[in-house]
Amino acid sequence: MFLDAAKLYNIELTKAIMVGDNITDMTASISAGIRNNYLVKPNLSKEKLSNKFKFTIKENLLSVTREISNLLY
C-alpha cells in the first residue's frame, strides 16, 4: 500500500512520516522504507515492544503533532 501510494503521488518514503496505533503499522511502514514512525498509545506493554524497529512511542496524537512541527520549523 505504501509503495503504491508513493508511486501514485510521487512521495519520497525516506522523508515520509507514519503515525499508527498498532505494531503492524510500524512493521509495514519500516518495511516500506519510512524512517519517521510514531506509534500512538500502543496496545502492548513497552516490555513486549521489541525496539529492533526504530519508532517513537507517544501517548496521544497531539504529542506527535507537536514533535513533528518542531522538526519542521
C-alpha positions as CSV (number, residue, x, y, z in Angstrom):
1,M,0.0,0.0,0.0
2,F,2.8,2.5,0.9
3,L,4.7,1.7,-2.3
4,D,1.6,2.1,-4.4
5,A,0.8,5.5,-2.8
6,A,4.4,6.6,-3.2
7,K,4.4,5.8,-6.8
8,L,1.0,7.4,-7.5
9,Y,1.6,10.6,-5.5
10,N,5.4,10.9,-6.0
11,I,6.1,10.5,-2.3
12,E,9.7,10.0,-1.2
13,L,9.2,7.4,1.5
14,T,12.5,8.0,3.2
15,K,11.2,11.5,4.0
16,A,7.7,10.5,4.9
17,I,6.1,10.4,8.4
18,M,4.0,7.5,9.5
19,V,1.6,7.6,12.5
20,G,-0.1,4.4,13.6
21,D,-1.7,2.8,16.6
22,N,-0.6,-0.8,16.1
23,I,2.8,-2.5,15.9
24,T,1.8,-3.9,12.5
25,D,1.6,-0.3,11.2
26,M,5.2,0.2,12.3
27,T,6.3,-3.0,10.7
28,A,4.7,-2.1,7.4
29,S,6.0,1.4,7.2
30,I,9.5,0.4,8.2
31,S,9.5,-2.3,5.6
32,A,8.5,0.3,3.0
33,G,11.5,2.4,3.9
34,I,9.7,5.1,6.0
35,R,12.2,6.4,8.6
36,N,10.0,8.6,10.8
37,N,7.5,6.3,12.6
38,Y,5.3,7.2,15.5
39,L,3.3,4.6,17.5
40,V,0.4,6.2,19.4
41,K,-1.0,4.6,22.5
42,P,0.2,1.1,21.8
43,N,-2.0,-1.8,22.9
44,L,1.2,-3.6,24.0
45,S,3.3,-3.1,27.1
46,K,6.7,-1.5,26.5
47,E,8.3,-4.7,27.6
48,K,6.6,-6.6,24.8
49,L,7.7,-3.9,22.2
50,S,11.0,-5.0,20.8
51,N,12.8,-1.9,19.7
52,K,14.6,-3.7,16.9
53,F,12.4,-1.4,14.9
54,K,13.0,2.3,15.1
55,F,9.9,4.1,16.1
56,T,8.9,6.6,18.7
57,I,6.1,5.8,21.2
58,K,3.8,8.7,22.0
59,E,0.8,8.9,24.4
60,N,-1.5,10.7,22.0
61,L,-1.8,12.3,18.6
62,L,-1.3,15.8,19.9
63,S,2.2,14.9,21.2
64,V,3.0,13.5,17.8
65,T,1.9,16.7,16.0
66,R,3.9,18.8,18.4
67,E,7.1,16.8,17.8
68,I,6.6,16.8,14.0
69,S,6.0,20.6,14.0
70,N,9.2,21.1,16.0
71,L,11.1,19.0,13.4
72,L,9.7,21.1,10.5
73,Y,10.3,24.6,12.0
